[in-house]
Amino acid sequence: MLRFLVHRIFGLLVTMFFVSIMVFIIMELPPGDYADRYAFRKFSGTGVNVTQGDIDNIRHGFGLDRPAHIRYAQWMTGILTRFDFGESFAYETSVNHVIGQRLWMTLAILYTTLILTYVLSIPIAIYAAVNRHSSVDYSLTVVSYLGLALPNFLLALVMLYVSVTVFDTSVGGLFSPEYEKAPWSLVKLGDMLQHLIIPAVVLAWSATALQLQTVRATMLDELNKLSVTAARARGIPEWKVLMKYPARLAVNPVVSTIGFDVNRIFSELPIVALVLGLPELGELLIQSYLDLDMYVAGAILMMLTFFIVIMNFVSDVALAALDPRIKLSGV
Amino acid sequence: MTAEQTIDGIFEPESEDRSKIDKKLKYYTASQWQLVWWRFRKHRVAMIGALVLITMAIMGIFANFIAPCKITTRDRSYIMGAPQMPKFWDHKGFSFRPFIHGIKTKRDPVTLRKLAVVDPETRRYIRFFVTGDKYKMWGLIPSSIHLYGLEKGILHLFGTDELGRDLFTRTLFATGTSLSIGVLGVLTAFVLALIIGGIAGYAGGMMDYLIQRITEIVRVVPVIPLYMGLAAAFPKEWSNTQVYFAMTMIFGLIGWPTLARRIRGHLLGQRGEDFVLAAELSGASAGRIITRHLLPSFTSYIIVDLIISFPYMILSETALSFIGLGLRPPSVSWGILLQDAQNIRAIEQAPWFFIPAIFVVVAVLAFTILGDGLRDAADPYSVTQG
């Protein structure tokens, strides 16, 4: 088990290293650099005539005239030693300051969505597999098709519309106005959870649709196994048979795809957050891309990918713990 | 044929056997594609999916002809107007030729804003194959014939937007753009996947390991944020055509890992087969073995994979253009049209702004169903005699 863990952690670090290079390339892609944009922002409209020399000075001041690999090394050293992601151009402050609380909001949305997905998909799919050709089973197929076909920003708009017109609640943002600046308390937490429901439902929509299919298919395979028949023959109560043999195995593919689900949720998050006006990283990511605020964008992309990699790791370890076949084979 | 019929006529009981044998013979000698087609034809839902997609493609290809005007034509008398339904009768009676009621412009007594009001006294008849705005079909053939038109003004089947532009026209052109981006994106991804997956699967060993690691790294980054990052890098001064092709390149660049994995898997599975060894012994080059011996053995699977990757391309394009990082106006695509429907106000005031969304949902559903049907049809183990 220890060897397994060491191997996986090493793999995680290697992946993160390559991801960081990729993110750095994306940060460098847009034409012009921080110095151009800084000069433009600072002096445009002030009547000051900016020369190429001024821009070069700014560039030197920020250390942007050094070759790319040195800048990459500096950027990475900042992140690794001081947890410093550089400067945000649009907000004229450090990236850490801009990201601030949004990171926790993002994680709150992520985990609410994940929990909702699994709480909904696993029991319903098991029920549908056991009661094949029932109405639950058929509606499950329809829902699964729609899960892919309905773009989630559209779903977000529909939910927004319904909640405003029917329930007369505002769903924009994560807090009601009166709690926006209030210190943390149980009431504020409750208020946040209330606001989390709609984004979580929207984001869980397609993940749930896919997991329903996976769990149902695995259940159907496992239900026909001899172990189930043998257990029934021994007179074990039906629900116990289900829990002990097929259901336990049907959870495995779900556990092994946690990383994929996180990936999907983060992939959909920015647009959903934009429509619902959530103060989290995805929305900031779009804004910083539009402003070409590449240090913020790079930091967010790194963080999102980091969580995916971590969740992949968690899923690998959990799967090894759950599935004796993997535990025994070591790596 | 006639000789056989006379024989069949004489030996009545045998004729049934004979037709059965013929049928069997036809089945066993059919080519792989015929078998796939026979199985696919039975899949009703998948056939509907295919028909829907063909209709959409035709709408996109012949958009110039079907549309009553240009995408930029503004109808100032009918701004943010609701969809107009052609009618066959009204209080004056029945008419064989469909018509709509005319529009009168009034001023709101309180706000003094211009309002378009339906005037039930006037009728505007719909005519077919009318002469209208000039256009060039596919940029080549000049013409001015449109499928339908009114005697006066423009018929807005899907209503108009905030500038009074016909939403039906815009949806037609958007369908063409969005579908073609999907096609080009899938093709780019396919070529890349074929090269990379082909090398990994055929060479194996170190090369395979390296390519697998790279694929994993590309796959671990969330897709849409990655697309957005690349799209953000497009210079602002690029023309719409440049952005269009850059978008297809991006979808191709990021779409290849999944496909490459599948191709690699197929290749690894087939590499040890005897016919590959035979080809190798005959002195065939690696490239020839991959393209002539290995690929044809799973072409049907690859086609299914391509069809299935379409929805992701279309949804990505829609998402990117929706937030303003993809195509830019005056280009039209489904995502750009949906930009107008981004807020609650739009949904309440002009629900017809959502019509392009129906197109997105229907297209994605159709591709998914078609892909499922093709997968079943291409699977040689699901043997059903045609």
Chai-1 contact restraints between the chains, C-beta under 6 A:
chainA,res_idxA,chainB,res_idxB,connection_type,confidence,min_distance_angstrom,max_distance_angstrom,comment,restraint_id
A,T15,B,I217,contact,1.0,0.0,6.0,A-B,restraint_1
A,F18,B,I217,contact,1.0,0.0,6.0,A-B,restraint_2
A,I26,B,G229,contact,1.0,0.0,6.0,A-B,restraint_3
A,L29,B,A233,contact,1.0,0.0,6.0,A-B,restraint_4
A,P30,B,A233,contact,1.0,0.0,6.0,A-B,restraint_5
A,P31,B,P235,contact,1.0,0.0,6.0,A-B,restraint_6
A,L148,B,T368,contact,1.0,0.0,6.0,A-B,restraint_7
A,A149,B,V361,contact,1.0,0.0,6.0,A-B,restraint_8
A,A149,B,V364,contact,1.0,0.0,6.0,A-B,restraint_9
A,A149,B,L365,contact,1.0,0.0,6.0,A-B,restraint_10
A,L150,B,V361,contact,1.0,0.0,6.0,A-B,restraint_11
A,P151,B,L315,contact,1.0,0.0,6.0,A-B,restraint_12
A,L154,B,A357,contact,1.0,0.0,6.0,A-B,restraint_13
A,Y161,B,I347,contact,1.0,0.0,6.0,A-B,restraint_14
A,N263,B,P222,contact,1.0,0.0,6.0,A-B,restraint_15
A,F266,B,P222,contact,1.0,0.0,6.0,A-B,restraint_16
A,S267,B,P222,contact,1.0,0.0,6.0,A-B,restraint_17
A,S267,B,V223,contact,1.0,0.0,6.0,A-B,restraint_18
A,S267,B,I224,contact,1.0,0.0,6.0,A-B,restraint_19
A,I271,B,A319,contact,1.0,0.0,6.0,A-B,restraint_20
A,I271,B,I323,contact,1.0,0.0,6.0,A-B,restraint_21
A,L285,B,P225,contact,1.0,0.0,6.0,A-B,restraint_22
A,I286,B,I323,contact,1.0,0.0,6.0,A-B,restraint_23
A,Y289,B,M228,contact,1.0,0.0,6.0,A-B,restraint_24
A,Y289,B,A232,contact,1.0,0.0,6.0,A-B,restraint_25
A,L301,B,P225,contact,1.0,0.0,6.0,A-B,restraint_26
A,L304,B,P222,contact,1.0,0.0,6.0,A-B,restraint_27
A,T305,B,V221,contact,1.0,0.0,6.0,A-B,restraint_28
A,I308,B,V220,contact,1.0,0.0,6.0,A-B,restraint_29
